[in-house]
Amino acid sequence: MKVLFDTRRIQKLGRVSLSEQLLRNAGLQEGDQVDIYFDAITKRIIIEPAALSYDQAASEKLASGRKG
């Protein structure tokens, strides 16, 4: 289901900022990696959480173990 959260202007360097509420609803936070796709047929930009590689998942597990 498509939900309109906001309308934003594209900034000078091609950047678009995403609202904190949108990120929260998408389960994302600052520093998370995302994959960006372009659908040439529909001319849509799609942003999805990046799938962690095995190495990234292992290093994050080690880092979280050091914090506690």
CNS distance restraints for C-alpha pairs under 8 A (distance, minus, plus):
assign (resid   5 and name CA) (resid  22 and name CA) 6.82 0.50 0.50
assign (resid   8 and name CA) (resid  16 and name CA) 6.83 0.50 0.50
assign (resid   8 and name CA) (resid  17 and name CA) 7.41 0.50 0.50
assign (resid   9 and name CA) (resid  16 and name CA) 6.85 0.50 0.50
assign (resid  10 and name CA) (resid  14 and name CA) 5.78 0.50 0.50
assign (resid  10 and name CA) (resid  15 and name CA) 5.76 0.50 0.50
assign (resid  10 and name CA) (resid  16 and name CA) 5.23 0.50 0.50
assign (resid  11 and name CA) (resid  15 and name CA) 5.06 0.50 0.50
assign (resid  11 and name CA) (resid  16 and name CA) 6.23 0.50 0.50
assign (resid  18 and name CA) (resid  22 and name CA) 6.59 0.50 0.50
assign (resid  18 and name CA) (resid  23 and name CA) 6.85 0.50 0.50
assign (resid  19 and name CA) (resid  23 and name CA) 6.39 0.50 0.50
assign (resid  20 and name CA) (resid  24 and name CA) 6.09 0.50 0.50
assign (resid  21 and name CA) (resid  25 and name CA) 6.14 0.50 0.50
assign (resid  22 and name CA) (resid  26 and name CA) 6.17 0.50 0.50
assign (resid  23 and name CA) (resid  27 and name CA) 6.14 0.50 0.50
assign (resid  23 and name CA) (resid  28 and name CA) 4.91 0.50 0.50
assign (resid  23 and name CA) (resid  29 and name CA) 6.14 0.50 0.50
assign (resid  24 and name CA) (resid  28 and name CA) 5.71 0.50 0.50
assign (resid  24 and name CA) (resid  29 and name CA) 6.81 0.50 0.50
assign (resid  28 and name CA) (resid  32 and name CA) 6.40 0.50 0.50
assign (resid  28 and name CA) (resid  49 and name CA) 7.42 0.50 0.50
assign (resid  32 and name CA) (resid  49 and name CA) 7.61 0.50 0.50
assign (resid  33 and name CA) (resid  49 and name CA) 6.33 0.50 0.50
assign (resid  33 and name CA) (resid  50 and name CA) 5.44 0.50 0.50
assign (resid  34 and name CA) (resid  47 and name CA) 6.40 0.50 0.50
assign (resid  34 and name CA) (resid  48 and name CA) 5.45 0.50 0.50
assign (resid  34 and name CA) (resid  49 and name CA) 4.37 0.50 0.50
assign (resid  34 and name CA) (resid  50 and name CA) 4.39 0.50 0.50
assign (resid  35 and name CA) (resid  47 and name CA) 5.77 0.50 0.50
assign (resid  35 and name CA) (resid  48 and name CA) 5.27 0.50 0.50
assign (resid  35 and name CA) (resid  49 and name CA) 6.08 0.50 0.50
assign (resid  35 and name CA) (resid  50 and name CA) 5.06 0.50 0.50
assign (resid  36 and name CA) (resid  45 and name CA) 7.02 0.50 0.50
assign (resid  36 and name CA) (resid  46 and name CA) 5.68 0.50 0.50
assign (resid  36 and name CA) (resid  47 and name CA) 4.65 0.50 0.50
assign (resid  36 and name CA) (resid  48 and name CA) 6.56 0.50 0.50
assign (resid  37 and name CA) (resid  45 and name CA) 5.80 0.50 0.50
assign (resid  37 and name CA) (resid  46 and name CA) 4.98 0.50 0.50
assign (resid  37 and name CA) (resid  47 and name CA) 6.44 0.50 0.50
assign (resid  38 and name CA) (resid  43 and name CA) 6.78 0.50 0.50
assign (resid  38 and name CA) (resid  44 and name CA) 5.83 0.50 0.50
assign (resid  38 and name CA) (resid  45 and name CA) 4.69 0.50 0.50
assign (resid  38 and name CA) (resid  46 and name CA) 6.17 0.50 0.50
assign (resid  39 and name CA) (resid  43 and name CA) 5.34 0.50 0.50
assign (resid  39 and name CA) (resid  44 and name CA) 5.24 0.50 0.50
assign (resid  39 and name CA) (resid  45 and name CA) 6.47 0.50 0.50
assign (resid  39 and name CA) (resid  46 and name CA) 7.60 0.50 0.50
assign (resid  40 and name CA) (resid  44 and name CA) 7.19 0.50 0.50
assign (resid  52 and name CA) (resid  56 and name CA) 5.76 0.50 0.50
assign (resid  52 and name CA) (resid  57 and name CA) 5.86 0.50 0.50
assign (resid  53 and name CA) (resid  57 and name CA) 6.19 0.50 0.50
assign (resid  54 and name CA) (resid  58 and name CA) 6.16 0.50 0.50
assign (resid  55 and name CA) (resid  59 and name CA) 6.18 0.50 0.50
assign (resid  56 and name CA) (resid  60 and name CA) 6.11 0.50 0.50
assign (resid  57 and name CA) (resid  61 and name CA) 6.13 0.50 0.50
assign (resid  58 and name CA) (resid  62 and name CA) 6.30 0.50 0.50
assign (resid  59 and name CA) (resid  63 and name CA) 6.11 0.50 0.50
assign (resid  60 and name CA) (resid  64 and name CA) 6.09 0.50 0.50
assign (resid  61 and name CA) (resid  65 and name CA) 6.24 0.50 0.50
assign (resid  62 and name CA) (resid  66 and name CA) 6.48 0.50 0.50
assign (resid  63 and name CA) (resid  67 and name CA) 6.69 0.50 0.50
assign (resid  64 and name CA) (resid  68 and name CA) 6.93 0.50 0.50
